[in-house]
Amino acid sequence: MGARPVLTVLQQFNAPTPKTNPYLIQLLRALEPMVRVQFWSLRRALLTRYDVVHLHWPEYTMRHSSALGRLLRQAAVALLLLRWTLMRTPVVRTLHNLEPHERGGIIESVLLRWMDRLVVRWIRINATTEARLPATDTVLHGHYRDWFGAQSLRPVPGRLLHFGLIRPYKGVEVLLDVMAGLADRGLALRIVGNPSDAAMRELVERKCDADARVSALLQYVDDATLAREVAEAELVVLPYREMHNSGTLLLALSLSRPVLVPRTGNNEAVSAEVGEGWVLMYDGELSPEVVEEGLRRARALGGGGSRPDLSRREWLRAGQQHYRTYAAAIRARRARGRNSGMERRRVIASKGR
């Protein structure tokens, strides 16, 4: 890899801070020294040069808390897409989500469709995502073992955990209702993460007041706190209404904690990959019986230092795969440009005859 040219890639996320998604920071580390990264800003995207654009959550390039700010960003994105079109800029996009979790209006939808038409290479982070034209590469979501390190804490008996950004599609309100239906007074539910809005915060706080077995830490938590919360859980419960890719699932597995999730194609694939007993799936709606059975199966794993198999999710491999995708995107854009030039020359020549 050392003999290959260093590529300049405009990544669609800001320079890292203590609150940056660890997936993105680990991706940056995996790309060194093959890639020179430029961090996202609309000004930089419009005015600087780069070899490839890598989109992650493109809807956030045009969102703003005010209507005027949103309109200005959308106008800037339209200019940016025009630049990418005219300059034949290679665009790569990772399919973290199949659709945005929250809708952003008609103008955003039109711009997102335009953006998708410019993508020359897609990256899917699980093998069950449907491939998209013109080309799709599979780069599995990397693990978090190196990020969090080894944890020596033992799980607290009966502790259930739901963690991550608390958003409506993640089904936390369903889990809270199920907890109320669990008769076992030895069980406890811990909710950890920042609510997406005031209504979600109020809902969780109300349930905590109503049931002494439910407690919550409703804020962004640092890595050490998160690792401790996950390590102390006997079972992580993620009753998402929409679950395609989940970094939360991979994080729990990285810390060797079994996870209860709805049955989906991707969850079945992860279960087969990591080994029996780590990804516990249910059909239909979450219920007290489903949680009780999940906890029973989690306890059957026992101790002994066993860990899920995450060997296919090493970041060194992911970095090399990303580099190959960038290089292929550049080649595809150049080939498309040559073909377009040849077609124009054929048209001109035919008109001259």
Secondary structure, 3 states (H helix, E strand, C coil): CCCCCCEEEEECCCCCCCCCCHHHHHHHHHHCCCEEEECCCHHHHHHCCCCEEEECCHHHHCCCCCHHHHHHHHHHHHHHHHHHHHHCCCEEEECCCCCCCCCCCHHHHHHHHHHHHHEEEEEECCCCCCCCCCCEEECCCCCCHHHHCCCCCCCCCCEEEEECCECHHHCHHHHHHHHHCCCCCCCEEEEECCECCHHHHHHHHHHHHHCCCEEEECCCCCHHHHHHHHHCCCEEECCCCCCCCCHHHHHHHHCCCCEEEECCHHHHHHHHHHCCCCEEEECCCCCHHHHHHHHHHHHHHCCCCCCCCCHHHCHHHHHHHHHHHHHHHHHHHHHHHHHHHHHHHHHHHHHHC
